[in-house]
Amino acid sequence: MTWTLVLALSAIAYVFKVTGLVIVGGRQLPAVVNRCLGLIPAALVSALIVNSTLGGDDGMVFDARAIGVAAAILVAARRAPLVVVIVTGAAITALARAAGIAV
């Protein structure tokens, strides 16, 4: 990626943000829009995790990463601390790779 492209995309992102501020101004958004805006970060993080976990060159790939994320989800569902969730996911992924499951 060239610096020209990075700067152009940065300028476009800035224009979009400023446009939103100009359009909304000091007005209050409807309650439905505020609730939806509150859900965007969780949806974006979830999409990035799924893409990183299951994404491959030719499509979806189920390998050691998927096993590690599944283990982390199970531990998180049991309300374990975040550090335990991360260490569990990493350890299970490492064990799966050591067992010969494709990377």
N, C-alpha and C positions, 0 to 999 in steps of 0.2 A: 504494500500500500504506500503510495507516495504522499509526501507532505502536502501537496496541493489538494489531494483528495481528503486528507484528514482535516485540513483547514476549511474546505468547502462544506464537508459534512458538519463540522462544528458550527459554521455560520448558519447553515440551514436549521440545525437544532435550536440555536439561539433565536432565530426568527420565529420558529414555531412557539417557543416559550413566551416571547414578547407579544406575539399575536394573541395568545390565550389571555395574557394579562390585559391587553387593550380591549379585547372583546368583552371579557367578564367585568373588568374595571372594579369598582367598589361594590358591585351588586352581590347579593346573597344567592348562592346556587340552590336549586331545589333539593329537598332532603334525599330524594332518590339518587340524584347525581352524586351527592356527598357520600352516600353509602357505597355506591359503585366505585368511586375514586379511592375509598379506603381499602377496597379489595384488590386493587390493581397490583400493589407490590407483592402480595402473596401469590397471585396468579403468575406474575412474571418470574419470580424465583422458582416456582414449581415447574414452569415451562423450561427454564434454563437447566434445572436438575434433570428433568426427563430427557432433554436433548443431549446433555453431556453423558448421561448414563446409557441410553439406548441408541444413540446416534452412531452410525457407522458410515463407511464409504458408500455402500450400496443400499442402505436402508437401516432397518432396526436390527440391532445385534444384542443378543442376550448372553452375557459373559460374566466374568468375576465382578465387574462393576455393578451389575444388576443385583447380584447376590448380596454384595455389601450394602447397597442402598436398601434392599428389602430387610436386611438384618437391622439396619439403623432405624428404619420405620417401625419395626416391631419393638425395639427398645424405647423409642420415643413415645410410642403408644402406651407404654407402661409408666410414663411420666418420669423417665430417668433424666438426670441433669445433662445439659448439652455436651459437656466434655465426655461423658460416658457414651452418648450417642455417636459422637464423632470417632472416638477410639474404637468402639465396637464395629462401626462400618468399615474403618480402615483395617482393623485386624481380620475381619471376615473376608474382606477383599484380598488381603495378602495371603490368607490361608487358601482361598479358592485358587489364586494364581499359583501358589506352591503345589497345589494338588493337580495342576495341569489343565485347569479350565482356561480356555483361550482368552487372550488379552484383548 
